[in-house]
Amino acid sequence: MNTLTKLTAGLAVAGSMMGTTALADDGTLDVVFINDGHVAPYHVAWLSGFEDALKAYDDAFDDVKISGRWLSAEGSLEKMIQQAEVTINEKPEVMFVNAINVDAFEPLVAKAQAEGITWIAVHSPMESADYSFTLGDVVNGTNQGMAMCALSGGEPYKVGIMLGQAGNPSGEARREGILKGIATCDNIEIVAEQPADWDTVKAQTITENWLTQFPDLDAISGVTDGYMYPAIAVSQNSGRDDIDFYGYDGDIPIISQMEGGNVKADILLSGTREGWNFVQMAYRIHKGEELDKVYDFFTPLVLSKANHEAALANGFPADVQVYHVEEALEVAAKGYLEFGPDSVK
């Protein structure tokens, strides 16, 4: 069984183990997360953090029974719409929806709200949603691009950028930011921009094509760490150990390659952190707290200490918050440090 198959199986099994019916009385909190479903290590971490947080919050508070379900649309917009419709009929208290295309879900937001369900748009903001869980994608992308400028050495530097999926606001915002950051220097040439649709298989094919088409390629930038795994593997297998990588997600295996490796920068999302934060947010809503309509998840830039020092020496802004590798790995793996039950007691 290959890695992708194992990840798919793991998501399916884990999802089937979670509850299948909503709890209705005031002493219960039922949370549903509907994911776009592209299988990647980030999504596995998302699910793990979500499940662990549900259990921790349920154990910590005697006055509320907390349960939850994780659904995967497996990349199908039609399936995701169907899942949302079924979920609305089950009447959970809170729905998180990582929409493939936000416009397609506008009618369902209104339907959910009419049933008293709180709709939280994940990553791609929606004005109609009760809340939007966002990532500051333009700012994060800008920081990635500025780091690229500061670490490129001032010499001609050729970069290929792997984009998200057409029509997805989060991916488009990340692209906007990366281009904005790169524009702060004049030595970087963008030789290619290509959507990989959040798909690791497409990312592998793109990398193979780029290495042939651009033999002097210096770096690959991506709007998700899911692209970094195949890009790094293909480059190394092709004998291209000189290519730099600039990621976006805070996946632990990618951050771990930053000390002395070719991964130069990343954005600390971490699926585990997000999974915990989702449950914390749902609990706060259940308890009647007033939250900001647009919730910006804290996502600092990650650099090794050596690269941070080099970047600062090359003009990188000192006011950009940076986590070094050791600190980033700690919070990436332990979502409860920031978002556990103690954070709301």
Secondary structure, DSSP 8 states (H G I E B T S, - for coil): --HHHHHHHHHHHHHHHS--S---STTEEEEEEEE-----HHHHHHHHHHHHHHHHHHHH-TT-EEEEEEEE-TT-HHHHHHHHHHHHHH--SEEEE--SSGGGGHHHHHHHHHTT-EEEEESS--TTSSEEEE--HHHHHHHHHHHHHHHSTTS-EEEEEEE--TT-HHHHHHHHHHHHHHTT-SSEEEEEEEE-TT-HHHHHHHHHHHHHH-TT--EEEESSGGGHHHHHHHHHHTT-TT-EEE--S--HHHHTT-SSSSEEEEE---HHHHHHHHHHHHHHHHTT----SEEE----EE--HHHHHHHHHTT--TTS-EE-HHHHHHHHH-THHHHSGGGT-
